[in-house]
Amino acid sequence: MSDGQVTALLSRAAGLLAGAPGGAGADEPVRSVPVGELRTGVDLGTASCVLAVLDGTGQPVHVASYPSGALRDGVVVDFAAAERTVRRLRDEAERALATALTSAATAYPPCIAEPDARACRFVCEAAGFDKVTLTDEVTAAQHTLGVSDGVIVDVGGGSTGVGIFRSGRLVALADRPGGGHHLDLVLAGALGITTEEAERRKRADPRGSLPHLVPTLERIAESVRLMTADAEDLPLHIAGGALMIPGAAEVISGYLGRETVSYPHALLITPLGIARYAS
C-alpha cells in the first residue's frame, strides 16, 4: 500500500476504536455491512490488548482495546487475566457485528522462546477461538505497511523488535528489551509518581513528558542501531504505541542520523497486520 492508503486505513481503524460510526475520519467510504469473510487479529500487548476485525476487502470493521497487565516483555505471566481480556473483546465484537468469530491470528515479539510464543495462541484458544494462526509482531506490521526496502521498528510495551526488509523479503529479525513500560518507569522516577500515573501523564501531556524521556528514547535508538548495523542504508518505519509521543520519532532519527518514517495511530499497525495474517 502507498503511504496515503496506510494513513487512511489507520485513520479508519482509529475512528472505530474511538467509537465513531464506520470509523469516521477515514478516507474510505463508510459501509454499514462488512463485505466478505471476516478476519480477526488479537494483539495481546503489554499495556493493552487490541482486537481488530477486517472484512473481505481488508478494511477494518471493528477495533477495540482493553487494558492488559497479563504480559511482561511479550511473555504471558497471567494466563487467566489474558484469557478474560481476549474473551471480553471477542464477545463485544460478536455482539457489534452480529456474527460468531471462530478463528483469529495473534502475534508474539520476535525471538522469544517457542513455548512463550505458543502461549499467545493458547490464550486465544482458551478465549473461544477454534483456529488460531501465529506470527511474529514485525511480520504482522509488514502486512500493514508493505515496506519493500526498509526496517520496521516495532516498539511495544516491553521490547523493541526490528525486521530488515529488502525487495519485500525479511532478511533479518531481532528484538531487545526496552519499550513503553521503561518510558513509564523513567517518567515516574523523574516526577515522583506511580508508573500507572506516569502512563496517564504520558498520554495526557506527551509534549510535557518528552524532555524526561529523551535519554530512554536514545537508549531505544541505540538498540535499534545495534540490531540494524548491516542496514544503515535503509529508512526506519516506526510501528507500535510506545512512540506515539510528538517528537519521539525525531529523537530517534536525530540520534541515529537516519531517515525515520512515522505514522498516525501507529498503535494499530500491528493489530491490523495480525488480522491480515488470519486464515
Number of C-alpha atoms within 10 A of each C-alpha: 12 10 13 10 15 17 20 18 24 26 22 29 32 25 19 22 20 14 14 13 16 20 26 18 18 19 14 15 11 15 12 9 10 18 14 11 10 26 25 31 28 29 26 31 28 23 21 17 22 25 28 30 29 25 19 13 11 19 21 26 27 27 26 19 19 14 13 19 17 23 22 17 21 22 22 22 15 14 17 13 16 24 20 16 24 27 19 14 20 25 16 15 22 14 10 11 16 9 11 13 18 16 19 29 28 30 29 26 28 23 13 15 11 9 9 16 22 15 16 26 23 15 25 27 19 16 20 18 21 12 14 22 17 18 18 19 27 32 25 26 28 23 20 24 23 18 24 14 18 23 29 26 23 30 28 27 26 24 23 28 28 28 26 26 22 15 10 13 12 18 10 15 19 19 21 20 15 23 26 25 22 20 28 25 17 18 25 20 14 13 12 11 14 14 18 13 15 23 19 13 17 23 13 11 12 18 14 12 21 19 12 17 22 16 14 17 23 18 15 21 22 15 18 22 17 11 20 20 9 11 17 15 13 18 18 27 22 25 31 27 22 26 23 22 16 14 15 21 22 16 19 25 18 14 15 16 11 16 16 20 17 15 19 15 18 23 22 27 29 32 33 32 30 34 30 26 22 22 13
